[in-house]
Amino acid sequence: MAKSVFSKVDEYGFERSENFNYDVYDEFMSEYIRVLTRRAQRWNTLKNDIFNRPAVLKRFIRKGIPSDLRSTVWMRVSGGENLKNNSPYTYNNLREKIREQHIIDMIQIDLPRTFPENIYFSNNEHLPKMLFNVLATFAHQNKEVGYCQGLNYIAGLLLLATKNEEVSFWLLKALVETILPQYYIVTMKGLLVDLDVLDELVRKLEPVVHRHIHNIGMPWAMGTTKWFICLYSEVLPAETVFRIWDCLFSEGSKIIFRVAITLIRLHKEKILQTKELGELIGCFRDMKNHESVINCHKFMQEVFKLSGNLSNTTVRRLRYQYNIQDKDK
């Protein structure tokens, strides 16, 4: 049987690495295309009625939102649509308020650094312009956050997924202001608390791994900051990230932890084989090449199997605990 011939650029315009495993990808795609076809048919049978059936909606989202429905579903389940409808200003009104030069300069510096390996950003002036508009509009209307590095990767992937500047703005606003807890403010307080939460979750769920990482001396910030700040957008393959975001928009920020725990458990043996800091950091950096990570459908099944029954209530309790501890220091 002849093997498929794949481009060195994926469907979202990202160049594949030199060590990309085309055999694994070939095997994955032959099955995933059938999965996508079945999922599209199921979504089309329910259409708008699915939003009136929360349990069904949750199950469907976990199995993947068809790419042509992502903009609509993300806006509904994230609260982005409510933000848009309840705003006294339209996106165009807000975009007209871009004027602070220091914000403009910061964003323009980061534009060429945003996915330089993506042909749609590197060979096209239109998408970087849209990215600038989304980031600058957001920065001007949210004075507490303004512009923070990491938002460029999130907004860039939102644009690749939605192909819509206005939708990407409202989704970015929903993420930063509603779903994620103070990741992007100057102190990054929410991020620091969540790194403590991750430490506690790994200590409870994988004590041997936790002890090994602690003994080598790798701070969680060194190995996982990109996971949280970029929401895996510069860490995992694009389709895998979009499958994670399907659930993130729907179920909240507990998904970030569920993915983190899954990555650590899938790489447990490799982590425990490391002997020194550089080797351990390299192990975390290379997690994107794991077979189950490339196979996004299998990976999402692992996320809800390997991460235990982690609830938003548990995450809130741990965040509260570490917030209190931080105040006591």
C-alpha positions as CSV (number, residue, x, y, z in Angstrom):
1,M,0.0,0.0,0.0
2,A,1.5,3.4,-1.0
3,K,2.2,5.9,1.7
4,S,0.7,9.3,1.7
5,V,3.0,12.2,0.7
6,F,2.7,15.0,3.2
7,S,3.8,18.6,2.8
8,K,6.6,20.0,5.0
9,V,4.0,22.6,6.0
10,D,0.9,21.6,8.0
11,E,-2.7,22.6,7.3
12,Y,-2.3,25.7,9.4
13,G,0.9,26.9,7.7
14,F,3.5,25.7,10.2
15,E,6.7,24.2,8.9
16,R,7.3,20.8,10.3
17,S,10.5,20.1,12.1
18,E,13.3,18.1,10.6
19,N,12.7,15.2,13.0
20,F,8.9,15.2,12.3
21,N,7.6,11.6,12.3
22,Y,5.7,11.3,9.0
23,D,5.0,7.6,9.5
24,V,3.3,8.2,12.8
25,Y,1.4,11.2,11.3
26,D,0.4,9.1,8.3
27,E,-1.1,6.4,10.5
28,F,-2.8,9.0,12.6
29,M,-4.3,11.0,9.7
30,S,-5.7,7.9,8.0
31,E,-7.9,7.4,11.1
32,Y,-8.4,11.0,12.1
33,I,-10.0,12.0,8.8
34,R,-12.7,9.4,9.4
35,V,-13.1,10.7,13.0
36,L,-13.5,14.3,11.6
37,T,-16.1,13.1,9.1
38,R,-18.2,11.3,11.8
39,R,-17.9,14.3,14.2
40,A,-19.1,16.8,11.5
41,Q,-22.1,14.6,10.7
42,R,-23.0,14.4,14.4
43,W,-22.7,18.1,14.9
44,N,-24.8,18.8,11.8
45,T,-27.6,16.6,13.0
46,L,-28.0,18.6,16.2
47,K,-27.0,22.1,15.0
48,N,-28.2,24.9,17.3
49,D,-30.2,22.6,19.4
50,I,-26.9,21.3,21.0
51,F,-26.6,24.5,23.0
52,N,-29.8,23.6,24.9
53,R,-28.3,20.2,25.9
54,P,-25.3,20.9,28.2
55,A,-24.3,17.3,28.8
56,V,-24.4,16.5,25.1
57,L,-22.5,19.7,24.3
58,K,-19.8,18.9,26.8
59,R,-19.4,15.4,25.3
60,F,-19.3,16.7,21.8
61,I,-16.8,19.4,22.5
62,R,-14.4,16.9,24.2
63,K,-14.5,14.8,21.0
64,G,-13.7,17.9,18.9
65,I,-15.5,20.8,17.3
66,P,-15.4,20.7,13.5
67,S,-13.1,23.5,12.2
68,D,-15.9,25.3,10.3
69,L,-17.9,25.6,13.6
70,R,-15.1,26.6,15.9
71,S,-15.7,30.3,15.7
72,T,-19.4,30.0,16.5
73,V,-19.0,27.4,19.3
74,W,-16.1,29.1,20.9
75,M,-17.9,32.5,21.0
76,R,-21.0,30.8,22.6
77,V,-19.3,28.7,25.2
78,S,-16.5,31.1,26.2
79,G,-18.7,34.1,27.0
80,G,-17.2,36.0,24.1
81,E,-20.6,36.4,22.5
82,N,-22.0,37.9,25.7
83,L,-19.0,40.3,26.0
84,K,-19.6,41.4,22.5
85,N,-23.4,41.8,22.9
86,N,-23.1,43.6,26.2
87,S,-20.3,46.0,25.2
88,P,-21.3,49.7,24.7
89,Y,-18.7,49.8,22.0
90,T,-18.3,47.7,18.8
91,Y,-14.9,46.2,18.0
92,N,-14.5,48.9,15.3
93,N,-15.2,51.6,17.9
94,L,-12.5,50.2,20.2
95,R,-10.0,49.8,17.3
96,E,-10.3,53.4,16.5
97,K,-8.9,54.2,20.0
98,I,-5.4,52.9,19.2
99,R,-3.0,55.8,19.9
100,E,-0.5,55.1,22.7
101,Q,2.8,54.9,21.0
102,H,4.6,52.8,23.6
103,I,2.0,50.0,23.2
104,I,2.2,50.3,19.4
105,D,6.0,50.0,19.5
106,M,6.0,46.9,21.8
107,I,3.5,45.1,19.6
108,Q,5.3,46.0,16.4
109,I,8.5,44.6,17.8
110,D,6.8,41.2,18.5
111,L,5.0,40.9,15.2
112,P,7.9,39.4,13.3
113,R,8.7,37.1,16.2
114,T,5.2,35.6,16.2
115,F,5.3,32.2,14.4
116,P,8.1,33.0,12.0
117,E,7.9,29.4,10.9
118,N,4.3,29.9,9.7
119,I,3.9,30.8,6.0
120,Y,0.8,32.8,6.7
121,F,2.6,35.1,9.0
122,S,6.0,35.2,7.3
123,N,4.8,35.5,3.7
124,N,1.7,37.6,4.1
125,E,1.2,41.2,5.3
126,H,-2.5,40.8,5.9
127,L,-2.3,38.4,8.9
128,P,0.3,40.4,10.8
129,K,-1.8,43.5,10.3
130,M,-4.8,41.7,11.7
131,L,-2.7,40.5,14.6
132,F,-1.6,44.0,15.4
133,N,-5.2,45.3,15.3
134,V,-6.4,42.6,17.8
135,L,-3.5,43.0,20.2
136,A,-3.4,46.8,20.1
137,T,-7.2,47.1,20.5
138,F,-7.1,44.7,23.4
139,A,-4.2,46.6,25.1
140,H,-5.9,50.0,24.8
141,Q,-9.2,48.8,26.3
142,N,-7.6,46.8,29.1
143,K,-5.3,49.1,31.0
144,E,-4.4,46.6,33.7
145,V,-3.0,44.1,31.2
146,G,-2.1,46.3,28.3
147,Y,0.2,44.3,26.1
148,C,2.1,41.2,27.5
149,Q,4.4,38.9,25.6
150,G,2.6,35.6,25.1
151,L,-0.7,37.2,24.0
152,N,0.8,37.5,20.5
153,Y,0.9,33.7,20.2
154,I,-2.6,33.2,21.5
155,A,-4.1,35.9,19.2
156,G,-2.1,34.5,16.3
157,L,-3.6,31.1,16.7
158,L,-7.0,32.5,17.2
159,L,-6.7,34.2,13.9
160,L,-5.5,31.0,12.2
161,A,-8.5,29.2,13.7
162,T,-11.2,31.8,13.1
163,K,-9.9,33.8,10.2
164,N,-11.8,36.7,11.7
165,E,-10.2,39.7,13.4
166,E,-13.3,40.7,15.4
167,V,-14.1,37.2,16.7
168,S,-10.4,36.8,17.7
169,F,-10.6,40.0,19.7
170,W,-13.6,38.9,21.7
171,L,-12.2,35.5,22.3
172,L,-8.9,37.0,23.5
173,K,-10.9,39.2,25.8
174,A,-12.9,36.3,27.2
175,L,-9.7,34.3,27.8
176,V,-7.7,37.0,29.5
177,E,-10.4,38.7,31.5
178,T,-12.7,35.8,32.3
179,I,-11.2,32.4,31.9
180,L,-7.6,32.9,33.0
181,P,-6.8,34.4,36.5
182,Q,-4.4,37.3,36.3
183,Y,-1.8,35.7,34.1
184,Y,-0.9,38.8,32.1
185,I,-0.8,41.6,34.7
186,V,2.6,43.1,35.6
187,T,3.1,40.9,38.7
188,M,1.9,37.7,36.8
189,K,0.3,36.8,40.2
190,G,-2.2,34.4,38.7
191,L,0.6,32.5,36.8
192,L,2.7,32.2,39.9
193,V,-0.2,30.8,41.9
194,D,-1.0,28.3,39.2
195,L,2.6,27.1,39.1
196,D,2.2,26.4,42.9
197,V,-1.1,24.6,42.1
198,L,0.6,22.5,39.5
199,D,3.4,21.6,42.0
200,E,0.8,20.4,44.5
201,L,-1.2,18.4,41.9
202,V,2.0,16.6,40.7
203,R,3.1,16.0,44.3
204,K,-0.3,14.3,45.0
205,L,-0.7,12.4,41.7
206,E,2.9,11.6,40.8
207,P,5.0,11.8,44.0
208,V,8.0,10.0,42.5
209,V,8.2,12.4,39.5
210,H,7.7,15.4,41.9
211,R,10.5,14.3,44.1
212,H,12.8,13.7,41.1
213,I,12.1,17.2,39.7
214,H,12.6,18.7,43.1
215,N,15.9,16.8,43.6
216,I,17.3,18.0,40.3
217,G,16.3,21.5,41.2
218,M,14.1,22.5,38.2
219,P,11.6,25.3,39.2
220,W,8.2,24.7,37.5
221,A,8.5,28.1,36.0
222,M,11.5,27.0,34.0
223,G,9.8,23.9,32.5
224,T,6.1,25.0,32.2
225,T,5.7,28.8,32.0
226,K,5.1,28.5,28.2
227,W,2.4,25.9,28.9
228,F,0.4,28.5,30.9
229,I,1.3,31.8,29.3
230,C,0.9,30.6,25.7
231,L,-1.9,28.1,26.4
232,Y,0.3,25.5,24.7
233,S,0.2,27.5,21.5
234,E,4.0,27.5,21.0
235,V,4.5,24.1,22.6
236,L,2.2,21.5,20.9
237,P,1.0,21.0,17.3
238,A,-1.7,23.4,16.2
239,E,-4.5,20.9,15.8
240,T,-3.7,19.5,19.3
241,V,-3.8,23.0,20.7
242,F,-7.2,23.7,19.1
243,R,-8.6,20.5,20.6
244,I,-7.3,21.7,24.0
245,W,-8.9,25.1,23.4
246,D,-12.2,23.5,22.5
247,C,-12.3,22.3,26.1
248,L,-10.7,25.3,27.6
249,F,-13.3,27.7,26.3
250,S,-16.1,25.3,27.4
251,E,-14.8,24.0,30.8
252,G,-12.5,26.7,32.0
253,S,-8.9,26.8,33.1
254,K,-8.8,23.4,34.9
255,I,-8.1,22.1,31.3
256,I,-4.6,23.7,31.5
257,F,-3.8,21.6,34.5
258,R,-5.3,18.4,33.1
259,V,-3.2,18.8,30.0
260,A,-0.1,19.5,32.1
261,I,-0.6,16.4,34.2
262,T,-1.2,14.3,31.1
263,L,2.0,15.5,29.5
264,I,4.0,14.7,32.7
265,R,2.4,11.2,33.0
266,L,3.0,10.4,29.3
267,H,6.7,11.3,29.8
268,K,7.1,9.9,33.2
269,E,9.8,7.4,32.3
270,K,11.8,9.9,30.3
271,I,11.6,12.4,33.1
272,L,12.9,9.9,35.6
273,Q,15.8,9.0,33.3
274,T,17.1,12.5,33.4
275,K,20.2,13.2,35.5
276,E,20.7,16.9,35.5
277,L,18.9,20.2,34.9
278,G,19.7,20.7,31.3
279,E,18.6,17.2,30.4
280,L,15.3,17.6,32.3
281,I,14.5,21.0,30.7
282,G,15.2,19.3,27.3
283,C,12.8,16.6,28.2
284,F,10.0,19.1,28.8
285,R,10.9,21.0,25.7
286,D,10.7,17.9,23.5
287,M,7.3,16.7,24.7
288,K,5.8,18.0,21.5
289,N,7.3,15.1,19.6
290,H,5.5,12.3,21.6
291,E,3.3,10.1,19.4
292,S,0.2,10.7,21.5
293,V,0.7,14.5,21.2
294,I,0.8,14.3,17.4
295,N,-2.4,12.1,17.5
296,C,-4.6,14.9,19.0
297,H,-7.7,12.7,19.2
298,K,-5.9,10.0,21.2
299,F,-4.2,12.8,23.3
300,M,-7.5,14.3,24.4
301,Q,-8.8,10.9,25.4
302,E,-5.6,10.6,27.5
303,V,-6.2,14.0,29.0
304,F,-9.5,13.0,30.5
305,K,-8.2,9.6,31.6
306,L,-4.7,10.3,33.0
307,S,-5.5,13.6,34.8
308,G,-8.0,12.1,37.2
309,N,-11.3,13.8,38.2
310,L,-9.9,17.3,38.4
311,S,-12.7,19.8,39.0
312,N,-12.8,23.6,38.8
313,T,-13.8,23.5,42.5
314,T,-10.5,21.8,43.4
315,V,-8.5,24.3,41.3
316,R,-10.3,27.2,43.0
317,R,-9.6,25.7,46.4
318,L,-5.9,25.3,45.7
319,R,-5.7,28.8,44.2
320,Y,-7.3,30.2,47.3
321,Q,-4.8,28.3,49.5
322,Y,-1.8,29.6,47.6
323,N,-3.1,33.1,47.4
324,I,-3.5,33.1,51.2
325,Q,0.0,31.7,51.7
326,D,1.4,34.4,49.4
327,K,-0.3,37.1,51.5
328,D,1.3,35.6,54.7
329,K,4.8,35.8,53.3
